[in-house]
């Protein structure tokens, strides 16, 4: 993932933890930071319509974080993503 960020410095990173558990959010941010994502770039956001091609959408699928990259955003608003990595929490 680190190489991806070197080539996409302005990519948005949305974390959708599907939980209001602040401890889980903190742990997720720490694990992502250990994998090369700066915590200050991570935004808690569920609105995929705000994503652009090249942005990341990270969701919590217990017990892992699933990192997806947006590879296409259609004119009708449909956002297509593919899994890029799984991060153990």
C-alpha positions, 0 to 999 in steps of 0.5 A: 500500500505504501507504494500506492500512496507515493503515486497518489498523494492527493487520494482521499481515504475514507474509513467506514468502520461500521461502528461507533466504537471509538477504540476500534476506530483508533486501533484501525487508524494505528494499523493503517498508519503501520501500513503506510497511511498517515492518520491525518489523511484518514477521514471517517466517512461513509458517503461513497459518492464523494469518492473519485477514481484513485481514492480508497475506501476502507471498511471494517469486516470483523476482524479485518479492515478491507482496503478498496481502491476506486477504479471507476466512477460512472456519470450516473454516480455508480462507484466501482471498487476493487479490493486492494488489501486486507489489514488484520486488526 
